Amino acid sequence: MSDIDKLRDQIDKITLEIIRLLKARVELVKEIGSIKNNLGLGITNEERERQLRTKVISLCKEIGLEERIAATMLNFLLNESVKIQSSGKQTHLSIFLKAKSLEQQGKKIIHMEVGEPDFYPPKIVKKALGEVYDKGFTKYGESKGMPEFRAALARKNSERYRTNIKTENIMVSSGARFSVFLSISSLLHPGDEIIIIEPAWPAYRENALNASIKVRTVHTTLEEKWEPSTKEIESMINPNTKMIVLNYPNNPTGKILPRKIQDQVVDIAIKNGLYILSDEIYSDYAYKEWKSVLSYEYNKSIITQSFSKSHAMTGFRIGYSVSSPEIIDRMAKLQALCITNVSEPIQYVSLKALEADTSDNTKTMKNRLGVVIQKAKTMRLDFEEPDGAMYLFARVRNDNFDGSDFANKLLDSGVAVAPGEAFGDYQNFLRISACQPEQTLIEGMRVINKVLG
Ligand code: PMP
């Protein structure tokens, strides 16, 4: 055997040994997962991860291994553990799909699990749909979106936030969901870390896991009015930390951060050179003062927007991102790879939708949320009144309450709600969506109250 063959032989043995150890680790992770499940514990435990991280770093020092390599490997292992332990988790989408399938079997369901306004898109959308054929929107287009549409979005945002946004700062996408995927997958790399403030819309975490990015969770509580500790955020940041996600008005809590806290969080991100992914799709449903991250004019911020909620156009799958031209370029490359470009007929229709006044949607949603809040006050629920969005995130006054069991049971009575565990470690919470007419919401709340017992 030559020298290189002998060394390669050792490499093979070590690699196979690592795989054997991985198998043993996976088995332990599964066992711990079922114990956590039985005890009603959440999957991620930041303190436990911190302890393991400390041990790994001290071993690196002892054996002289570069910390960066070990940290990347550890993040990979931790992510795999989360994926394994999350496999049976209920999300609001699983309840939504179950509700849809019950409907197909003829059952009547009141949808209070999904953030989908029941009202129609603006009238102008109907007219524009009839025009797309004659206007010739039948071909491939630019991956960043139609220039005319991007320019209109740039103007709209410049006027609204009094900033100087240009066409090159805009990229059209198939809904904010796809913008979130594009920003996480094109800007971050395996082993990088992302900070997510929970409760949170589940797609941030799922996208990070999908791209092998480690999620660091800032857990917020009802008692602290869903406000994150800026100290905790700062203490999590290390050289691997690359992005923080903000989503205000928030899904599921409806929270808008007090100005001072938001300023501090943005400041921390800027000082540490982090990307800020600010998902602002509920900005038209802000019922008190709210500040867009666009106003900070930070060149590493990515703002995601959508027509889904503001224009009741969920099914059209249309949204956009606002960021620096460099970031837009990177995201557009991935968009081109995935879908070439967003359907031009839909872009044209959305361009036209910009002409509509949608302020009635905001009033309607605020009133509906008011109805849900009034009913909830008479029930065994604790909550902070939402400052925006279209949901009530409430804790059930029952120590043994399990939101997932309840949501499944409630479906039998014809009402769908989202279990709290979809948004983080909130097993005894429910998210109740106010996207139905008032009488339907009243009936839904009556049924929820009855099933709560
Ligand atoms: N962001 C948040 C916070 C959401 O709640 C949702 C949908 N519920 C989305 C993004 C997805 O929006 P879109 O329909 O534009 O993909």
Boltz pocket constraint, residues with backbone or C-beta under 6 A from the ligand:
constraints:
  - pocket:
      binder: B
      contacts: [[A, 115], [A, 174], [A, 175], [A, 176], [A, 177], [A, 178], [A, 201], [A, 247], [A, 251], [A, 279], [A, 281], [A, 305], [A, 306], [A, 307], [A, 308], [A, 314], [A, 317], [A, 318], [A, 319]]
      max_distance: 6.0
